[in-house]
Amino acid sequence: MHTSPDPLSGAQPLQATAGAAAAASERPVPVGAPLPHRKVIRGWITPLAERRTAVAVALLVLDWAIFAALIAGTILLQAWWAKLLCALAAGFVIGRLFIIGHDACHQSYTPHRGLNRVLGRIAMIPSLTPYSLWEVGHNVVHHGYTNLKGVDFVWAPLSKAEFEALSPGRRALERIYRSGWGPALYYLIEMWWLRMFFPRKTYMGTQRSEFVWDGVFVSAVALLWNAGLVWAAVATGQPIWLLIVMGFVLPFLFWNAMIGFVVYVHHTHTSVQWHDDKHLWAKAAPFVSTTVHLQFPYRIGALVHHIMEHTAHHVDMSVPLYKLKEAQQKLEDMLPGRIIIQQFSWRWYFDTARKCKLYDFTQRCWTDFQGRPTSAQAPSYAAA
């Protein structure tokens, strides 16, 4: 039945009102205007969240084949520099495989939950990442409370008081982490060793048998990986130490440097906000204000499976990696001036490392280790 507007009341029919609201929600939000609800923003990119099993499996097979070929190169090639190039490239491909596992862990890689868990574990094997521990620490903690101090632990900055309360050794370690040269050490110690490899309850808050078995699994993988390299060294008459270094140590260290760097630049920027008040954190639209879209030349972003289109990933984790570029562009079209977009350069990176040492949660700005402000004050969000 068709409903006409009431000429006396001026009321519009329900269908027309809904249609107008939908149309309005598809218009770019002017700079300075309040952000729409997260459900509205997600609605812009949810249509892009189509997951395709064939594409997902093909990407995983391709990356595993490349990784296996590179490890073979560290064994079969004679020149030390050729082995070194293969080792470093293998570390990079570990990163690509991990990004696939990261997607699978979010259940955004294929439409099938069980298959995602299988593919995710396969993809995370070379990075020696226990799947279940990553699932809890990343999906629940990091994505649930991004940049909320005291909950999100990923590159969480210290206040000046917290830094000064540390032991001299720990202060020295924090200086290394925040120097720009420390991502590999940070991820290896703070993320993998303390929170992924048989972590104490202090770090995870809970203990499950699944955590233990995933730890046993990656330990077995590491032993078999190194045993295979020892066997190959004996079979080919090469020094065992050389193949262990080229075929395991260097790829694993490169991977740690890669993921430490990626996570750092995702959430560290002079325009990125951190919060220690949950209520004010929620008002700051953390799914937008706490992430960076870092742009690289030469299609480097595609080489890392578009993980740098990170705002779209935090807005809607169901968007698969092969759709993130489109989703990010949609968000930037709809939210002009609201998303942190940064062209990468090493000058920018080390300038950020110089400025983003500590965080002043009262003044809402980054500081150096002396507590001197190094960024503009973040907007204030009044408590309701």
Secondary structure, 3 states (H helix, E strand, C coil): CCCCCCCCCCCCCHHHHHHHHHHHHCCCCCCCCCCCCHHHHHHHHHHHCCCCHHHHHHHHHHHHHHHHHHHHHHHHCCCHHHHHHHHHHHHHHHHHHHHHHHHHHCCCCCCCHHHHHHHHHHHHCCCCCCHHHHHHHHHHHHCCCCCECCCCCCCCCCCHHHHHCCCHHHHHHHHHHCCCCCHHHHHHHHHHHHHCCCCCHHHHCCCCHHHHHHHHHHHHHHHHHHHHHHHHHHHHCCCHHHHHHHHHHHHHHHHHHHHHHHHHHHHCCCCCCCECCHHHHHHCCHHHHCCEEEECCCCHHHHCCCCCEHHHHHHCCCCCHHHHHHHHHHHHHHCCCCCEEEECCHHHHHHHHHHCCEEECCCCEEECCCCCECCCCCCCCCCC
